[in-house]
Amino acid sequence: MKKSYKIDVDCANCAQKMEDAAKKTAGVKDAVVNFMALKMKVEFEEGSDPDSVIKEVEKNCKAVESDCQIFY
């Protein structure tokens, strides 16, 4: 399952950090952050719960970029 989320991030470098953190989250098959569009596309692994996984993604993203936000 793929979902798209609106994000708030300050710079392209921070967006890259968010993408890397999202990809390392359990339950995420792939993630792509588009800084210009302020969007994150997440592909979830089969059988995972997107609602709980995206909360973990946000927690992991905030660990590397404290002022980022994911709107879900």
Secondary structure, 3 states (H helix, E strand, C coil): CEEEEEEECCCHHHHHHHHHHHHCCCCEEEEEEECCCCEEEEEECCCCCHHHHHHHHHHHHHHHCCCCEEEC
